Amino acid sequence: MKQKLPNAVTVLVLGICSLVFGCFFVGLILGIIGISLGKKSKKIHEANLDAYEGYGMLNAGYIMSIIGTVVGGIYCIYWLIAVAILGGTAFSLMG
C-alpha cells in the first residue's frame, strides 16, 4: 500500500492561499514557504517513485505557490514604486 506524500496537502493549501492573498504581502510569504516545502517533498518522491501517492496534489500546490510568489513579488514592487513616487511628490511640494 502506498503512503501519502509528506506535505502534499500543506503545499496545496499554501499554494491556494498564496494565490488568494497574492494582493497582500502575505501571499509572497506563503508562496515561498509552499515552494520550499514542495521542493523537499519532490525530492522524497523522486527517491522512491513507487512508495508514495499524491504527487498530482503536490505538483498543483507547487505551481500555485510559484504563481502566488510571482504575483506577491509584483505587488511588492508596485507598492515600492508607488511609495517612492508619492514620497518624491510630497518632498517636492514641501520645498
C-alpha positions in Angstrom: 0.0 0.0 0.0 1.3 3.4 -0.9 1.9 6.1 1.6 0.7 9.7 1.3 3.4 12.0 0.2 4.5 14.2 3.1 3.4 17.8 3.0 1.3 17.4 -0.2 -1.8 18.8 1.4 0.1 21.5 3.1 1.7 22.6 -0.1 -1.6 22.6 -1.9 -3.2 24.8 0.9 -0.2 27.1 0.9 -0.4 27.4 -2.9 -4.1 28.2 -2.8 -3.6 30.8 0.0 -0.7 32.4 -1.8 -3.0 33.0 -4.8 -5.9 34.2 -2.8 -3.7 36.6 -0.7 -1.5 37.5 -3.6 -2.7 41.1 -3.5 -1.3 41.4 0.1 2.2 40.8 1.3 1.1 37.6 2.9 0.8 35.9 -0.4 4.5 36.3 -1.1 5.5 34.7 2.3 3.0 31.8 1.9 4.3 31.2 -1.7 7.9 31.0 -0.6 7.0 28.5 2.2 5.0 26.4 -0.3 7.9 26.3 -2.7 10.4 25.2 -0.1 8.1 22.5 1.3 7.3 21.4 -2.2 10.9 21.0 -3.2 11.6 18.9 -0.1 8.6 16.6 -0.9 9.5 16.4 -4.6 13.0 15.1 -3.6 11.4 12.5 -1.3 9.1 11.4 -4.1 12.0 11.2 -6.6 14.0 9.0 -4.3 11.3 6.3 -4.3 8.7 6.8 -7.0 6.5 3.8 -6.3 6.2 4.3 -2.5 4.1 7.4 -2.4 0.8 8.7 -3.8 -0.5 12.3 -4.1 2.1 13.7 -6.5 -0.5 15.5 -8.5 -1.7 17.4 -5.5 1.9 18.3 -4.6 2.7 19.4 -8.1 -0.5 21.6 -8.3 0.3 23.2 -5.0 3.9 23.8 -6.0 2.8 25.5 -9.3 0.3 27.6 -7.5 2.9 28.6 -4.9 5.2 29.8 -7.7 2.4 31.8 -9.3 1.4 33.3 -5.9 5.1 34.2 -5.2 5.4 36.0 -8.6 2.1 37.9 -8.0 3.1 38.8 -4.5 6.5 40.0 -5.7 5.0 42.1 -8.4 2.6 43.6 -5.8 5.5 44.4 -3.5 7.4 46.1 -6.3 4.3 48.0 -7.3 3.9 49.4 -3.8 7.6 50.3 -3.5 7.4 52.3 -6.7 4.1 53.9 -5.6 5.6 54.9 -2.3 8.7 56.3 -4.0 6.6 58.4 -6.4 4.3 59.7 -3.7 7.3 60.4 -1.4 9.1 62.3 -4.1 6.0 64.3 -5.0 5.4 65.2 -1.3 9.0 66.1 -0.9 9.0 68.4 -3.9 5.8 70.1 -2.8 7.3 70.9 0.6 10.3 72.7 -0.9 
